[in-house]
Structure formats: C-alpha cells, structure tokens
Amino acid sequence: MDDEQPDVLTIGRLAHRTGLPVRTLRFWSDEGAVPPVARSAGGYRLYDAESVARVELVRTLRELGLGLDDVCRVLSGRTTVAEVADAHVTALDAQIRSLKVSRAVLSTVAKRGSTVEETTLMNRLARLSAAERKQIIDEFKEEVFGGLDDPRLRDRIRTYSIELPDDPTPEQVDAWIELAELVRDPGFRARLRTWTELNTPVPGQGRPPGASIWWARQIVQTVAEIRKGGGPPEGPAAAEVLSELFGDADRAAVLRSLEAGIEAGAEHYRRLVARVRGQHSSPDATEELEWLARALRAADQT
C-alpha cells in the first residue's frame, strides 16, 4: 500500500517519522488533534506529509503545557496560539505563586518540626485570600488600637495595612504565617494593647514618658554603643546615658512602657511586619531595650 501511495503514511510510519509512540498518536487522533486524512481498505488510519507537521505542532504545544482541548481549538482556527499562550501565562503565574506558597509552608514545617495540626493551620493561613488576610488584620487593629483617643494614632491606624504582594517570596509567606499566628493570639493582643495604652497621650497632655523609645532609633544606637564598649547597665556610664536620654522625666513611667513593650514582643512584631511587606528592617533591638530596662531598675535602687 505504501509503495502504491508513497506520500501516505500508516500510523506506524508516522510514529517512526516523528519519534512518538503509536499509542500517543492514536490518542491524539481519537481526540481530533491529528485526524487521519483517509482510511485504507482495511480501515487503517492514513496520514500525509502535512500530518507530520501537525504532529510537531501538537507536540510543541503539549510540551508548553496546553491541553488537547486548547490544541484542537488552535488547530481548528477557533483561537490563535498567541491568545492561548496569554491565557496559559496567567495560569502558570497562578501555579507558580501556589508552588511558592507550598514551598514556604513546607520550609517552615521543616524548620519548626511542626505537627500535622500545625502544618494544616499554617497551610490554611498561607492560602487565605487578600480579603481574609485583611479581616484578620482589621480585627487585630480594632482590639489593640480601637477606642484610643489620639488623632495621630487614629490617622496612622486608618492607613495601616499589612499586605502580601501578588507574587510573594517564600520569606514573605513564612513571615505572614508567623505574623498571622501572632496577631490571632489573644495574649499577644492584650499585651500589645497594654503597651499601646501606656504610649498613647492623654487628651490635653504630651506624649507619655518612654513613648519615644519605640520611635527614636538613636536611643537604641546610643545604648548599642555603650554595650559595645562593655558598659554594664549598673555602671556610671549607664547613669549618664539615662540622664542624657530622659532628663527629669518620670523614669518609673519610662520603665513601665519599656517593660510592657518587651513583654509584648513589640520588636519581633515590628520585624515580622517589615518582612511581610518586603521592607528593610533595622536589627532587632530587644537586647538593647532589655539593657536599658536593667539600667532604669538599677538607677531606681540607688
């Protein structure tokens, strides 16, 4: 038969020409992607030279991830390769984001040695929608900052948001998982509320003593320099620093604010927020703040 019609190929010869298994070509043929151009007298499928080119196109599109339905739509002229490619780019982007989330969750599980229950929770937190993430943060904001009579604080909180980008890095996803667990913890919310109240001005009065500690990084830098020089919190250099930083302010109030922030883990919270946002974060100042608290206690006893 092939000698009589040299341009006609059986499915076996088509498989040989293209390097594909016969069963693959038969499946593509059944689905309409590579239909036979004719049938032999015995009912066998026959193909021609154009079928070879069609197989190559189908193989290329399949290797790029297109399903046979999309391939058939392209081949029938109902859509173009460019249109299908654009749709698949969008789908691949979504798949890549999902894979990044999966990688971040698994990385966190491995690092923490998490249980099955913890793994399930982390996976759920990582895959929350933007609206669900916003709801968690809004509930946290209301419980920690709601009702405080400070116009400047209200303005800050109104625009305060913690958003994962559309294409987060594994580090951002990991930070979001930890942050979401933290802000949903009633104990953390209560501690942060206490700290916030101590740092919120009473109407008609100035900022409470100690509030500046959490906003002025030069305080942390000053303490870091003293610590680097080996100065103990009970020494004379520490006493001079306290006078320089706080003057005649109520040091008991300063210490209350400082201890509340340390107990709440305000530094850890600040750094988590920065990581979720993908922002540069100054180094963890917890050790400097604890040194400062010891210095204030020592001064109070002298």
N, C-alpha and C positions, 0 to 999 in steps of 0.2 A: 504494500500500500504506500509506504514511504517512498519507494522507488518510483511509483507512478505519480505521486504528488510530492516532489522534493521539498516544497515550501510548507508543507503541512506537518505538524508535529503531534505525535501522541503525547499523552501526559508524562510518559516515561522519558521521552526525549526532551520535553520541556524541563523536566526536573534535572536532567543531565546538563542542559544548556545554562540553567540558572543556578545550579548548585543547591537547590532546595529539595526537601523530601517530597515524595509523591503525595503523602497524606496531607501535607501543608497546602500544596497546590489544589488538591481535591477539595479541601475545606474552603479555601478562598473561592474556588469555582462554584461550590454549592451556595456560598453567601452572595454571589454575584459580583465579586471584585474582579475575578479573572474568568469570565464566561467563555466556554468553547465557541469557536467560530463555526463549527459544524460537528456532525456525528458520523462515524464510519457506518458501513453497512451492518456491522455487528453491534452498533450502539455505543462505541467507544468515543470519548471526547477527543476532538481535534483542535489544534491551535496553530497560529501562524506567527510570522516574524513580529508583528505588532503585539502579539500576546507576550513575547519575551520582554519588550519594552514596558508593557503594562505590569508584568510581574516585578520588574525592577522598581517601578514607581510605587507599587504596593509595598514592597519590602522596605523602601526608604521611609515611607510614611509610617509604617508599622514600627520601625526602629526608632522613630521620633516620638512614639507613644500614642499615635492616633488609633482609635478603634476602627474596626472594619466598617461600622456604620458610617463614620466620617469619611473613610477612604472611598466608600461607594458613592457618597454624595459628591466628593470631589471629582471622581471619575465620570459621573453622570452629568457633570456640569451644573448641578444644583447649588454648588458653592465653589469658592476658589481655595487654593492652597493657602493663600495669604489670610483669608478670613478664618479658616480652620486653625491656622498657626497662631493667630492672635488669641483665639479662644483657648487654645492649649497653653499658651504662655501664661494666661491668667490662672488656669487650673494648676499649672506647675508651680507658680508662685505660691498659691494657697497650700499646695502639697509640701513645698519647701518650708514654709512657715510652720506647718504642722510637724514636720520632721524635726525642725529646730526645737520646738516645744517638747517633743518626745525626748530628744537628746538631753535637753536641760533637766527634765524631770528625772530621767534615768541617772544622769550625772549626780544630781542632788541625792537621789536614793542611795547610790553607791557611796557617796561621801558621808552621809549620815548613818548608813546602815539601817535604813528605815524598815519598819514592819509593813505588812501587807496593808493594814488600815491606814498608816501614814502615807504610804505610796498612793493609795486610792484618793486620799484627801488632796495631796499635792497635785496629782494629775487633774483633779476637778478644778482646783484653784488656778492652775496654769491655763486651762482651756475656757475660762469664763469669758463671756462676751464683754465688749467695751462697756455696755450698759450695766452689766452685772458687776464689773470691777468698780465702776463709778458709784454704784449703790453702796458697796462696802465702804468706800472712802467717805461718801456723804454721811453715812450712819456714824462712822468714826468721828468725823468733824463735828457733827451735832452733839455727840456725847462729850467730847473733850473740850470743845470751844463754845458750844451753844450757850447763849444767855449771858455771856461776859460783856460787861458794859464798857467797851473800849472801841471807839470808832476806828482807830487804826487797825486793831486786831480784826474787826469785822470786815474791813476792806481787804485785808490780806487773805482772810479765810474764804471770802466770797470768790476770789480768783484762784484759790489754792486747788491744785489738781495734781494727781499722780497718775500719769497715763503711760501705758506701754505703747511704743510705736507700732505701726502696722507690721514692721519686719524686725522684731526684737532679736537681740543677740542672746545666746544661751545664758550669758551672765545677767542680762536684764530679766529674763524669765526666772532664773534662780533667785534673784533679789526680790522679784514680785511674789514668789511663793512664800519666802520668809516674811516679807512685809505683810502680806495678806493674813498669814497666821498670827502675826504680832498684833495688828490693829483689830483683829476679831477677838482678842483675849481681853475679857472684862477686867482682869487685874491690871494689865498694862494701861487700859483706858483710864481706870481710876487713878493710877499713879501719875499718868501724864496730865490728867485733869487737875490734880493737886498742885503739880509743878506749874501748870499754866496759871492757875489762880494766884499763886504766890508771885508771879511775874506780870500780872495784869494790873495796871494802875487803877486806884480807886478814883471815881469821878471827883475832879477838883484837886487832885494831888498829882505829884510827879511819879515817875516810874519807880517801882519798889526797889530798895537796895538789893543788889545781887542780880537784877534782871540783865544788866549789861554783860554779865559773864558769858551769857549764852549767845550774844550777838557780836561781841567785840573780840576778834581773834587775837588782838595784840595782848590781851590778858593771858591767853594760853601761851603765846610766844614768849612773854616775859617769864612765866613760870617754867617753860621748857628750858630757857637759858639758865635759870637758877639750878634746875635739876641737872642739866648737863655739866655744870660746874661742881656738882656734888653737894650742893647746899641742902641740908636737911630741913624739913618743914618746921622743926622746933628751934632752928638757929636764928641768929641775929639778922642774917640776910633775908630770911623769910619775913621777919617782923618789918623790915624796911620796905619790902615789896607790898605787904598788906597796907602800910601807911600810904605808899605811893598810889596803889590801885583804888583804895576805898576811903582814904582820908578819915573824916569823922562820921562816916555812915554807920548805921546800926549793923554791926558785924554779926549779931545774932540773927538778924533778918537775912543778911547775905548768906550765912551758913545754912539757914533753913532752905533757901532757894537752891543753893548748891547741892545739898544732900537730896532734896526732892528730885532734882534733875538726874543725879547719879543713880538714885534708886529706880527712877522711871526708865533708865536706859536711853536718855534723850540723844546721846551721841550716836548710839547704834541705830536708832530710828532715823536720825538725820542722814547717816551714811547710806542706809538702805534706800531712802527716798532718792538720793543722788544717783545711786546705781541703777534704779529702775528707770530714771529719766535719762540715763546715759551721760550724766554730767560729771565733771571732775569734782572730786570731794577732797577737802582738806583732811589730813591724817586724823585718826581717832585721838581725841584729846582726853579720854577718860582718865588716864594715868595722871595727867597734869591737873585735872579737876580734883581727883582724889588727893593729890599732894596739897592742893590749895585748901581743901576741906580740913586736912590734918593740921595745916598751919593755922587756920582760924580756930580750931579747937585748942591748939597749944597756946595761942595768944589769949584765949578766953580764960585759961587756967593760971596765967601769970599775974 
